[in-house]
Amino acid sequence: ENADPQRTAFLLRKQWTLYSVTPLYRFSNAHLRDYARLLSSFIAAEKQKGLAVEVGVELDIKVSVSSLPYLKGSDQDQAAILVQLSSRSPASPKNSEEKLIWSGWFCCVSGDDLSKNVPEDFTCLPLFLVNGAECYTSIVGSWFQKTFDCSFRRLAISPLILSWMAAMWTGCKVDKTASAMELVFSVPCLPQPLDISYAIHPEDAKALWDTVQKTPGEIIQEEVDVFMDCLYSHFHRHFRIHLSATKLVKVSTAIASAHCDGIIKFLQSQYLTGVLMLLTELAISQIE
């Protein structure tokens, strides 16, 4: 099911850092306003310790916790939860607009298997995405851990999953003129870091994938391997470099871009839930 383009527009073209989260104990959607108030008090207390903001910066921080019920893959999924921190300098006029300084959201898209296997008092929102300063991520994460007895862990993306993303997103149709698919490889065992960027015209990449994929709508590992091997062979024919000896660290397509460090950028709202479904699966596999 496609996400509402108007409601999800603020999630697009931002760089989100990925985390996996264990189930939240006694979390309730009915108490979001209370959570915002309690988190605001917690941030104020940390601010007094000099931990909440950079030295020399005085900010009045407002906390908002809200539900994103349209970001679901099935009826069994919990509604996504959005946490936003906004600020206004004390020197600013009272009616001046607040500036959004940090956003984080919990979601579970088609995570039915995890939801079935946890006790009733727990809420499954295994994927957490963050845009903003790490100091706020640390404080918000600390409050959630203390309040709901959960734990956070950075979610990395392996080269194998990145190759799947390259294949899947290449096969997706986009309305606008698609940008080139770009693969970035890291060369190991060198004194200085060296990356190789490999750009493929989207129509060429799609034509290759169409010859590889046997059953539309289904993807198997063998097809992904053949797709990547064809790209490697083409690159070797022109540059005499074996990309199979390098490490795939980033994939960029018209649908989204993803980095092995667990950083993602969504570019098309109609494929948002599909990408989140894959990321939810990754987050759950790390929890298990």
MIVOKOL-106827 format. One record per residue: residue in one letter; x, z, y of N, C-alpha, C, O, CB in turn. Coordinates in steps of 0.1 Angstrom, whole numbers, plus 5000, padded with zeros to 4 digits. Glycine has a CB too. Layout:
N
AXZYXZYXZYXZYXZY ...
END
This chain:
288
E500850004988500050005000500950005012501850085014499050125000 N500649915022501449905034501150015044500050055045501249765040 A502250065050502050165060501550095073501749975075503450235063 D500850175081500250125093501350095103502150185107499250235100 P501449965107502649925116502649995129503750025134502549775119 Q501550025135501550095148501950235146502750295155500150085154 R501550305136501850445134503350465129503850575131500950505124 T503850365123505250375117506350315126507450315123505250315104 A505950255137506850185146508050275150509150225152506150125158 F507750405153508850495157509850525147510950575150508150625162 L509550485134510550505123511550395122512550405115509850535110 L511150275128511950155126513150155135513150215146511050035128 R514150085131515450055139516150175144516850175154515049965150 K515950285137516750415139517550435127517250395116515750535142 Q518650505129519550535118519150675112519250775119521050535123 W518750675100518250795093519350835083519750755075516850775087 T519650965083520551025073519651085062518751155065521551135079 L520051065049519151095038519651225032520851255030519150985028 Y518651315028518851435020517851445009516751395010518751565030 S518251504998517251544988516951694990517751774994517751514974 V515651724987515151864989514451914977513651844971514251875002 T514752034972514052094961512652134966512452144978514852224956 P511652154957510252184961510252304970510952404968509452204948 L509252304979509052404989508052514984506952474979508552355003 Y508452634984507652744979506652794989507052835000508452864974 R505352784986504252834994504252765008504052835018504352984996 F504452635008504352555020502852515021502252475011505352435021 S502252515033500852475035500652385047501152415058499952605036 N499952275045499652185056498752255067498652205078499052055051 A498052355063497152425072497852505082497252555092496252515064 H499152535080499952625089501052555097502052615101500552735081 L500852425100501952345107502252405121503352405125501552205107 R501152445128501352495141502152625141503052655149499952525148 D501852715131502552835129504052815126504952875131501952925118 Y504252705118505652675114506452625127507552665128505652565103 A505752555135506352505148506752625156507852625162505452405155 R505852715157506152835166507252925160508152965167504852925167 L507252945147508353025140509652955141510753015143507953045126 L509652825139510952745140511452745154512652755156510752605135 S510552735164510952745178511652885181512652885188509752725187 S511052985176511653125178513053135171513953195176510753235172 F513153065159514453075152515452995160516653045160514253005138 I515152885165516052805173516552875186517752875189515452665177 A515552945192515853025204516853135200517853165208514653085210 A516653205189517653305184518953255182520053315185517053375172 E519053135175520353065172521053025185522253025187520152945163 K520152985195520752945208521453055215522453035222519552885217 Q520853175214521453295220522853325214523653385220520553415218 K522953285201524253305194525253195198526453195194524053305179 G524753095206525552985209525652875199526652795199526953025213 L524752875189524752785178523852655179524152555173524452855165 A522852665188521852565188522152445196521752335192520552625193 V522952455206523352345214524852345217525552445215522552335227 E525252235223526752225227526952325238526152355246527052085231 V528252365239528652465249528352405263528752285266530152505248 G527752485272527552435286526252365288526052315299528752355290 V525552345277524252265278523052365277522952425267524152155267 E522252375288521152465288519852375286519552295295521052545301 L519152395275517952315273516852405268517052505261518252215262 D515652365273514452435268513852345257513452235259513352445280 I513952395245513652315233512252345228511852455226514652335222 K511452235226510052245221510052195207510652085205509052175231 V509352255198509252215184507852165181506852225185509652325175 S507752055174506451995170506551975155507551915150506151865177 V505552025147505451995133504151935130503051995133505652125124 S504151805125502851735123502851665109503851655103502651635134 S501651615106501451555093501451395095500951355105500151595086 L502051325085501951175085501251135072501951095063503451115086 P499951155072499251135059499250985054498950965042497751175061 Y499550895063499550745059500850705051500950595046499350665071 L501850795051503150765044503050815030503750915026504350825052 K502250755022502050795008502050674999501650565003500750885006 G502550694986502450584977501250594968500850494962503750584969 S500750714966499550734958498750854963499250934971499950754943 D497550874958496750984962497351124958497051224964495350974956 Q498151114948498751244943499951294952500351404951499251224928 D500451204960501551234969501151334979500051324984502251114975 Q502051424983501851514995502051425007502851335008502851634995 A501251465018501451395031502851425036503351535035500351435041 A503451325042504751345049504651435060503551445067505351205053 I505651515063505751615074506851575084507951555080505951755068 L506451565096507351525107507751645116506851715120506751415116 V509051665117509451775126510251715138511151635136510451875118 Q509851745150510551685162510951795171510151895174509551585169 L512151785177512651875187512751795200513351685200513951935183 S512151845211512251775224512751875234512651995232510851715228 S513251825245513851915254513651875269513251765272515351925252 R513751975277513651955292514652055298514552165295512151965297 S515452005307516452085314515652185323514652135330517452005322 P516052305324515452405334515352355348514552385356516152535333 A516352265351516452215365515352105368515152065379517852155368 S514852045357513851935358512551985363512152105360513651865345 P511751905370510351945374509551975362509751915351509751825383 K508552065364507752105353506951995347506651995335506752215357 N506551895355505751785350506551665345506051555342504751735360 S507851685344508751575340508551555325508251655317510251605343 E508851435320508651405306509751465297510951475301508651255304 E509351525286510251585276511051475269510451365266509551675266 K512251495266513151405259513251445244513651555241514551395265 L512951345235513051365221514551375218515251275220512351265213 I515051485212516451495209516751495194517951485190516951625215 W515751525185516051525171514751505163513651555167516651665167 S514751425153513551405144514051425129515151385126512951265147 G513151475121513351485107511951475100511051535105514051615103 W511951415089510651405082510851415067511751355061509951275085 F509951495061509951505046508851415040507751395046509551655042 C509151355029508151265023508351255008509351295003508151125029 C507251205002507251184987506351064985505151074985506751314979 V507050944982506250824980506350784965507350754960506850714989 S505150794959505050774944505950864936506650824927505350624941 G505950994940506751094932505851174923506051294921507451184942 D504951104916503951174907504651254896504151364893503051074901 D505651204890506351264879506851404883506751504875507451184873 L507451414895507951544899506851644902506951754899508851524912 S505751594909504651674913503951734900503551854901503651594921 K503951664889503251714877504051824871503451904864503051594867 N505351834873506151924865506552044873507452124869507351854861 V505952074884506252194892505052284893503852244892506752154906 P505252414894504152514895503252494907503752424916504752654895 E502152544907501152524917501552564931501152504941499852594914 D502352674932502752724945503852644952504152674964503352864943 F504252534946505352454951504852324957503952264951506452434941 T505452274968505052144974506252054972507352084976504652164989 C506051934967507051834964507251734976506351644977506851764951 L508251754983508651654994510151634993510951685001508251715009 P510551564982511951554978512851484988514151494987512051504965 L512351394996513151315005513051365019511951375025512751165004 F514251385026514251435039515151335047516251305043514851575041 L514651285058515351185066515551245080514651295086514551045067 V516751225086517051285099517651185108518551105105518051405096 N517251205121517851125132518151225143517251275150516951005137 G519451245146519751345156521051425153521651395143518651435159 A521451505162522651585161522651675149521651735145522851665174 E523851685143524051765131523751905133523351975124525451745125 C524051955145523852105148522352135146522052245141524352135162 Y521452045150520052075149519552055134518752135129519151975158 T520151965127519851945113520252075105519452115097520651825107 S521352125109521852255102520852365104520552445095523252285107 I520352385117519552495121518152475114517552565109519352505136 V517552355115516252325110516352345094515452405088515752185113 G517352295088517552305074517652445070517052485060518752225069 S518352525078518552675075517252745075516952825067519552735084 W516352715085515052775086514152745074513552825069514352735099 F514152615070513352575059513852635046512952675038513352415058 Q515152645045515652715032515252855032514852905021517152695032 K515352925043514953075043513453095041513053185035515453135056 T512753005047511253025047510552975034509653045030510652945059 F511052865028510452815017511252805004510952734995509952665020 D512352885004513252894993513652764986513552744974512552984982 C514052664995514452534990515852514994516452595001513552424996 S516452404989517852374993517952224996517252134990518852414981 F518852185005519052055009520452005004521352075002519052045024 R520551875001521751814996521851665002520851595001521851814981 R522951635007523151495012522951395000523351414989524551475018 L522151285003521851194993522651064995522450985004520351154994 A523651044986524450924986523750814979522950834971525850954980 I524250684982523650574975524850504968525750454974522950474985 S524750494955525850434947525850284949524850214953525650464932 P527050214946527150074946526150004937525649894941528550024942 L525750064926524750004917523449994924522749894923524650084904 I523050104930521750104938521750014949520749944952521350244942 L522850004956523049904967522849764963522249684970524349924974 S523349734951523249594946521749564942521249454944524149574933 W521049664937519649654935518849634948517949544949519049784928 M519249704958518649684971518849544976517949474982519149784982 A520049494975520349354979519449254972518949164978521849324976 A519349274959518449174951517049194955516349094957518649204936 M516549314955515049334958514749284972513749214974514749484957 W515549324982515149284996515349134999514649085007516049365005 T516249074991516448934993515148854988514748754994517648884984 G514448914978513248844973512048864981510948814978513048894959 C512148954991510948985000510648875010511648825016511049125006 K509448855013509048755024508948825037508348935037507748675020 V509448765047509348825061508748725070508948605069510648875066 D507948765080507248675089508148605098508048485100506148755097 K509048685104509948625114511148565108511348575096510348735124 T511948495116513148435112514048545107514448635114513848355123 A514448535094515248645088516648635092517248525094515148635072 S517248755093518648765096519448745084518948755073519048895103 A520748715085521648695073521748825065521648935070523048645077 M521848805052522148915043523648945044524448855042521648895028 E523949065047525349105048525749215038525049315037525749155062 L526749185030527349285021528749325026529549245030527449225007 V528949455026530249515031530949575019530349665012530049605043 F532149545016532949595005534149665010534849625020533349484995 S534449785004535649855007536749824997536449834985535350005008 V537949795002539049764993539849894990540349964999540049654999 P539949934977540550054973542050054973542649944973540050104960 C542750164972544150174970545050104980546050054977544450124956 L544650114993545450055004545850165013545050265015544649945012 P547050155020547450265029546450275041546250385046548850225035 Q545950165045544950165056543550115051543550025043545450085068 P542450175056541150135051540949985055541249935066540050215058 L540349915045540049765048538649735042538449765030541149685041 D537849685050536549635046536349485046536949425055535449705055 I535649435037535349285037533849265039533049325032535849225023 S533549195049532149165052531749025047532548925050531849175068 Y530649015040530248885034528848855038527848925033530448895018 A528648755046527348725051526748605044527548505042527348695067 I525548605040524948495032523648455040522848545043524548535018 H523448325042522248285049520948325040521048315028522248125050 P519948385047518848435040518148335030517648375019517848495049 E518048215034517348115026518248085014517648055003517147985034 D519548085015520448055004520348174994520348154982521948045009 A520348294999520248414991518948414983518848454971520448544999 K517848384990516548384984516448274973515948294963515448354995 A517048154976517048044966517848084954517348054942517647914972 L518948154956519748204944518948304936518848294924521048264949 W518248404943517548504936516348444928516048484917517048604946 D515748344934514548274927515048204914514248194905513948174937 T516248164914516748094901517048204891517148174879517948004904 V517448324896517848434887516648514881516648544869518848524894 Q515648544890514548624886513648554876513148444879513848674898 K513448614865512548544854511048574856510248484855512948594840 T510748704860509348734861509148794876509548904879508948844851 P508448714884508148754898507448894898506548924890507248654905 G507948984907507349114907508049214899507849334900505949114904 E508949174890509649264881511149234882511549114883509249244866 I511949334882513449314883514049394871513649514869513949364896 I515049334865515849414854517249404858517749324866515549344840 Q518049494852519449514856520249384853521149354861520049624848 E519949314843520649184840520549084851521449014854520149124826 E519349074857519048984868519949024880520448934887517648974872 V519949154883520749204894522249174892522949124901520549354896 D522749194880524149164877524449014878525448984884524449204862 V523548924874523748784875523748744889524648664894522648704867 F522848794897522748764912524048804919524648724926521548844918 M524548924916525848964923527048884918527848854925526049114920 D527048854905528148784899528248644905529348594908528048764884 C527048584908527048454914527548454929528348364933525548394915 L527248564936527748584949529248604949530048554957527048704956 Y529748684939531148704938531948574935533048554940531448814926 S531348494926532048374922532148274934533148214935531248304910 H531048274942531148184953532148234963532948144969529748184960 F532248364965533248414974534648394969535548354977533048564977 H534848404956536248384950536648234951537848204953536248434936 R535648154950535948004950536547964964537347884965534747924947 H536048034975536448004988537648084993538548035000535248024998 F537748214989538748294995539748354984540748424988538148415002 R539548324972540448374961540548524961541648584958541848314962 I539448594964539348734964538348784954537248734954539048794978 H538748874945537748924935537049044941537549154941538548964922 L535849024945534949134951534649234940534249344943533749074957 S534649194927534349284917535349404916535049504910534249214903 A536549384922537549484922537449574934538149674935538949424922 T536449554943536149634954534949724952534349714942536049544967 K534549794962533449884962532349844972532649834984533850034964 L531149814968530049774977529649904984529250004978528849714969 V529749904998529450025006528250005015527750105020530650065014 K527849885018526749865027526049735024526649635020527249865041 V524649735025523849615024522949605036522249705040522949625010 S522849495042522049475054521149345051521649235048522849455067 T519849365053518949245051517849255062517949345070518249245037 A516949165062515849165072514849285069514149325078515049035072 I514949335057514049445053514549585058513849665063513749445038 A515849605055516449735058517949725057518449625051515849845049 S518649815061520149825059520449965053519750065057520949795072 A521349975043521650095037523150105035523850015032520950105023 H523650235037525150255035525250365024524450445022525750305049 C526450355017526650445006526750585010526450675001527950404999 D526950615023527050755027525650815028525450935032527750765041 G524550745025523250795026522650775040522050865045523150935022 I522850655046522350625059521550495058521950405052523450605070 I520250505063519350385062518750355075518450445083518350415051 K518450225076517650185088516550095083516849995077518650105098 F515350125087514150045083513849935094513849965106512850135081 L513649815089513449705099512149635098511749575108514549605097 Q511349655087510049595086509049695081509149755070510149475075 S507949715089507049825086506249795073505849885066506049845097 Q506049665070505249625058505949665045505349665035504849475058 Y507249685046508049715034508449865034509249905025509249625032 L508049935044508450075045508150165033509050235028507850145058 T506950155028506650245017507350205004507750284996505050235014 G507650075003508450024991509850074991510350114981508449874991 V510450075003511850135004511850285002512650334995512450095018 L510850355008510650495006510450534991510850644987509550555015 M509750444984509550474970510850474962511050564954508650364964 L511750384965513050384959513850504963514550564954513750254962 L513850534975514650654980514050784975514850874972514550654996 T512750794973512150914967512650924953512951034948510550904967 E512650814945513150814932514650864931514950944922513050674925 L515450814941516850864941516951014944517651084937517550784952 A516151064953516151204957515651284945516251394942515151224969 I514651244938514151324926515251324915515451424909512851254921 S515951214913516951204903518151304906518751354897517551064901 Q518351324919519451424923519051564921519851654917519851394937 I517751594923517151724921517251764906517651874903515751734926 E516851664898516751694884518151704878518351724866516051584877 
END
